[in-house]
Amino acid sequence: MRFVDAVQAFYVERYGGADRTPVDPAEFAPPRGLFLLGSLPGTGPVCCGGWRRHDASTIDVADRGVLRPGDAEIKRMWVDPAHRRRGLAGTLLDALERAAASAGCPRTVLETGTEQPEALAFYRARGYVAIPRFGVYRDEPNSLCFARVLARR
């Protein structure tokens, strides 16, 4: 998919390498996850993002206590650079959070990094709070992780 390739190219530009986090598209299949494409009239897809649910079997031993069963991990949020600053990321994140809450997930979690100040500002403005690092980047100082409690549906 061209957006996932664009996200990976962005990571190479900012961090010197692609995201190493294992991602299986099947993890995003409902009801355990969701992957969305957003479009604008006359343009086709302009953004993407997804979430995948964690349970006891998907949480690495090193991440227990940080990740909780039922957490919805946000992955691959991306807005095409030509269409940024229009509120698309907020609309996309709203849709992902609503779907995760409707699926019974109590909170969303995500990993981003110090080289993405735009993402850091966006997530903080949306009520995300810092949590200990998790996943393949748990020992990387430029990794930052966040969580947000979801409203009950």
C-alpha positions as CSV (number, residue, x, y, z in Angstrom):
1,M,0.0,0.0,0.0
2,R,1.5,3.4,-1.0
3,F,0.7,5.1,2.4
4,V,2.5,2.4,4.4
5,D,5.4,2.7,2.1
6,A,5.3,6.5,2.5
7,V,5.3,6.2,6.3
8,Q,8.3,3.9,6.1
9,A,10.1,6.3,3.8
10,F,9.4,9.1,6.3
11,Y,10.9,7.0,9.1
12,V,14.0,6.4,7.0
13,E,14.3,10.2,6.5
14,R,13.8,11.0,10.2
15,Y,15.5,8.1,11.9
16,G,17.7,6.5,9.3
17,G,15.7,3.3,9.0
18,A,12.2,1.8,8.6
19,D,10.0,0.9,11.6
20,R,11.1,-2.5,12.9
21,T,7.9,-3.1,14.8
22,P,6.3,-6.4,13.5
23,V,3.0,-5.7,11.9
24,D,0.7,-8.3,10.4
25,P,-2.2,-7.0,8.4
26,A,-4.4,-9.7,9.9
27,E,-4.0,-7.9,13.3
28,F,-6.1,-5.0,12.0
29,A,-9.1,-7.1,10.9
30,P,-12.3,-6.5,12.9
31,P,-13.2,-7.2,15.7
32,R,-9.5,-7.2,16.9
33,G,-8.5,-4.1,15.0
34,L,-9.3,-1.8,12.2
35,F,-7.3,-0.1,9.4
36,L,-8.9,3.0,7.8
37,L,-8.1,5.0,4.6
38,G,-9.4,8.6,4.5
39,S,-10.1,10.4,1.3
40,L,-11.3,13.7,0.0
41,P,-13.6,14.3,-2.9
42,G,-11.7,14.1,-6.2
43,T,-8.4,13.1,-4.6
44,G,-8.7,9.5,-3.5
45,P,-7.0,8.3,-0.3
46,V,-5.1,11.0,1.6
47,C,-4.5,9.4,5.0
48,C,-4.4,6.2,6.8
49,G,-4.2,4.7,10.3
50,G,-5.2,1.7,12.3
51,W,-5.4,0.0,15.7
52,R,-4.8,-3.5,16.9
53,R,-5.9,-5.0,20.2
54,H,-3.4,-6.4,22.6
55,D,-4.3,-9.4,24.8
56,A,-2.3,-11.5,27.2
57,S,-0.9,-13.5,24.3
58,T,0.3,-10.5,22.3
59,I,2.0,-8.6,25.2
60,D,5.7,-9.4,25.4
61,V,6.9,-10.3,28.9
62,A,9.1,-7.1,29.0
63,D,6.0,-5.0,28.3
64,R,3.7,-6.4,31.0
65,G,2.6,-3.6,33.3
66,V,3.0,-1.0,30.5
67,L,0.7,-2.6,27.9
68,R,-2.6,-4.0,29.3
69,P,-4.9,-6.6,27.9
70,G,-7.5,-4.8,25.8
71,D,-5.3,-1.9,24.8
72,A,-5.7,-0.7,21.3
73,E,-2.4,0.2,19.8
74,I,-2.5,3.0,17.2
75,K,-0.3,2.2,14.2
76,R,0.6,3.8,10.8
77,M,-1.1,7.2,11.3
78,W,-0.2,9.1,8.1
79,V,-1.5,12.1,6.2
80,D,-0.2,12.8,2.8
81,P,2.0,16.0,3.0
82,A,0.0,17.7,0.3
83,H,-3.1,17.5,2.5
84,R,-1.8,18.3,6.0
85,R,-3.1,21.1,8.3
86,R,-6.7,20.4,7.3
87,G,-7.8,18.4,10.4
88,L,-7.5,15.0,8.7
89,A,-5.3,13.5,11.4
90,G,-7.8,14.5,14.1
91,T,-10.8,13.1,12.1
92,L,-8.9,9.9,11.5
93,L,-7.8,9.5,15.2
94,D,-11.4,10.2,16.3
95,A,-12.7,7.4,14.1
96,L,-10.0,5.0,15.3
97,E,-10.7,5.8,19.0
98,R,-14.5,5.5,18.5
99,A,-14.1,2.1,16.9
100,A,-11.6,0.9,19.6
101,A,-14.0,2.1,22.3
102,S,-17.0,0.4,20.6
103,A,-14.9,-2.8,20.5
104,G,-14.5,-2.6,24.3
105,C,-10.9,-1.3,24.4
106,P,-10.3,0.8,27.5
107,R,-7.5,2.8,26.2
108,T,-5.3,3.5,23.2
109,V,-1.5,3.4,23.2
110,L,1.1,4.4,20.7
111,E,4.8,4.7,20.1
112,T,6.4,7.7,18.3
113,G,9.7,9.4,18.6
114,T,11.7,12.5,19.3
115,E,12.2,13.2,15.6
116,Q,8.5,13.7,15.1
117,P,7.7,16.9,17.0
118,E,4.6,17.4,14.9
119,A,3.2,14.0,16.1
120,L,4.3,14.7,19.7
121,A,2.4,18.0,19.7
122,F,-0.6,16.4,18.1
123,Y,-1.0,13.5,20.5
124,R,-0.3,15.7,23.6
125,A,-3.0,18.1,22.4
126,R,-5.4,15.2,22.0
127,G,-4.9,14.2,25.7
128,Y,-2.3,11.5,25.3
129,V,0.0,11.1,28.3
130,A,3.5,9.7,28.4
131,I,3.9,6.1,29.6
132,P,7.0,3.9,29.8
133,R,8.4,2.8,26.4
134,F,7.2,-0.6,25.1
135,G,7.8,-2.8,22.1
136,V,10.9,-3.2,19.9
137,Y,12.0,0.4,20.8
138,R,11.6,0.1,24.6
139,D,15.4,0.6,25.1
140,E,15.7,3.4,22.5
141,P,16.1,6.8,24.0
142,N,14.4,8.6,21.1
143,S,11.3,6.4,21.4
144,L,8.3,8.0,23.3
145,C,5.1,6.1,24.2
146,F,1.7,7.5,25.1
147,A,-1.7,6.4,26.2
148,R,-5.2,7.8,26.4
149,V,-8.1,6.4,28.3
150,L,-11.2,6.0,26.0
151,A,-14.7,7.1,26.9
152,R,-16.9,4.1,27.6
153,R,-19.4,3.4,24.8
